[in-house]
C-alpha cells in the first residue's frame, strides 16, 4: 500500500493549514476561485471570510512564497494544476480556524506576536538578518504579524478539535493479497478454502512489495486510513478471522483477511490521520455555515 505523505509549503514552517495544499489535498471551495481581482476597497481583498477580509496582497505574497518553495524543490508549477486556488483555500481555512479559536476564548495578542517576532529575529541572527529574510520571503512587518497570529490561533483550534484523540483507538489489523486479475484472485480463494496458509500465499503471489515479505500484513489502522478505500472498507466489514471475497480496486484484485480488531495504540501517522480527519470535519461544517466571498475574475 502506498505511504501517506503531505509536503509542507508554509514558509515559516509552523502553519497547520497551509501545509495541505502543496500535495493537492486542499478541499473544494463552494465555487471556482480563479486568481482573485481587487475588490473596490481601500485595501483590496482576495476573500471575505465571515466578515474578515483576506488582503489581496497577502494572498499574492503567499502564492509567491509557494512558487519559490516549489522552484527550490525542482517542482514544475505546470504539474500542480490550479495551485493558486488551493493557496487561497488554505488561507480561507486558516482564517476559519483562527476565528474558531477566538470564539472559543483563545487569544494571541499583540504582545504575544511581538514576543514571537523577537524569538524569530534572534534565531535568524538579529534584526538586520530578519529584515533580509522578510524581504526575500515577501513579508512586511504587518503581514508577518498577521500570519503569526493566525498560525498561533489556528494551532490552538486544532488542539481543541483533537483533544479527544487519545493514544489508542478502535482499529483493525488486516492482511491482503493483491493480484492483477480476477481469475488469479478466485484461484487463491479456492486455495484458501482448501486450507492454504494466507501469509504463504501473500508471500508467493501478492503484487504489493511493501507488505509481501510480512505475509500481506497491513498492520493496525483506524477506519478510513488506507489509501485504497475498497480494501479499507472490506477490512472494516469483517470480524477477526474472516476473509473477504474478491475486492476490486484501481490497483487490481485483493483478498483481505482481518487478523485482529479492537482498541489498539495508534501509530504516529494514524494519529495524524485522525487529527486531520477531525479538523477537516470541522472545516467542512464551517465552510457551509460561514459566509465566504471569493473575489475572482468572472
SULRALIN-V582326 format. One line per field, one symbol per residue. psi: psi as a letter, one per 40 degrees, with the letter a starting at -180 (. if undefined). A space follows every 10 residues. Layout:
psi = ???
This chain:
psi = hiihihiheh deeehddedd deefeiiiid iigihiiiig idhiidihhf ehihhddddd dddddddddd ddeehhddee agdddddddd dddddddddd dddeeiigad dddddddddd dddeeidddd ddddddefhi dddddddddd dddddddddd dedehaeiih iihiiihhid iddddddddd dddeeihddd ddddehegdd eddffeheai iihediegdd dddddeeiih eihiahhhae ebhihhhhdi iahiihiddd dddddddddd dddddddddh hhhhgii.
